[in-house]
Amino acid sequence: MSMFKKMELSDEKSDKQPEGEPEKVKCLIIGSGPAGYTAAIYAARANLNPVMYEGLEPGGQLTTTTDVENFPGYPDGVTGPVMMDDFKKQAARFGTDIRPGIATASDLSSSPFRVTIDDSIIIETDSLIIATGATAKYLGIESEKKYMGSGVSACATCDGFFYKNQDVAVVGGGDTAAEEALYLSGICKKVYLIIRKDHMRATKVMQQRVMDKENITVLYEHVTREIVGENGVVTGVILINSLGEEVRLEISGFFVAIGHTPNSGIFRDYLETDEVGYIKTIPGTAKTNIEGVFACGDVMDPHYRQAVTAAGTGCMAAMDTEKFLGTRKF
Ligand code: NDP
């Protein structure tokens, strides 16, 4: 799916700017999740003329979620894609220049900062708001790659439908895994939840919901050894239990839900991050170690990772940017 999106994006880039000539902007926002759009709304209303590049997953991770029930202002809940569409409309209403495209390189060594989009367009900006979010992690076993898109997925909402009335497995013990298992339990015949520890990390309420579902079987202390298949599609998974024995499950779908990696790679030469790659910000602000570069949302938040906290830090990033631009001559 990502590759396809990338192709779509690069197809659209050519009419934006002649090759080789950097475009100069005042405020550049990279990423279009709740953090990026909130930053855009605030920056646009403050007349910073923000230019936003949507990134690899326009709308961010929420576009792969079903119901969002904990974002204030939606008393009856809302689906992730609808909510992100609302964010986008609001950012556009105040004049944000929203463009498709992926940031592929950066040079933050001096101001104006330079960000390369889709390996070809260069944007020079007086201020930069990084809202690139985080990406799903995979187990890293060979068979996972082999069956990617043919039975292996990191998004139940995107792909669960293909396994209607079939048996599937989800690996992971956090809230994401619990959520994926619950979602799949409404579509599939049986769902195995594979957890490597003897307990789940998910919040108590999510654990209870999982336990209440008759068609979810939780397998504690099981580690995935290999995903197996026939004729290029998944037919089962081989696990190792706590006694070191092999356990084989007959499944047609294998969903990986083991956490995320922050999308900070192209900025790491310049910005301070923690050991995982989350961009460090000065507490109580969205400021990074470089003046004029701000970070918000999941790319800088290893703890809360909620849409509402991402939106909150997006607001902080725009307000910090406004202050920065107001006190500098460019
Ligand atoms: P987490 O980091 O919380 O959990 C990851 C899970 O995957 C852990 O159980 C971990 O096991 C397991 N894991 C990691 N690597 C492997 C591996 N190689 N093999 C097997 N298992 C592995 O990530 P989540 O994405 O679940 O959640 C991230 C954050 O988002 C959390 O703060 C969560 O609360 C929040 N969230 C909230 C939701 C909601 O409120 N509705 C929905 C989804 C997420 P171990 O415990 O052994 O380390």
Residues whose N, C-alpha, C, O or C-beta is under 5 A from the ligand:
A	BS01	NDP	L139 G172 G173 G174 D175 T176 A177 E179 R196 K197 R201 A257 I258 G259 H260 H303 Y304 R305
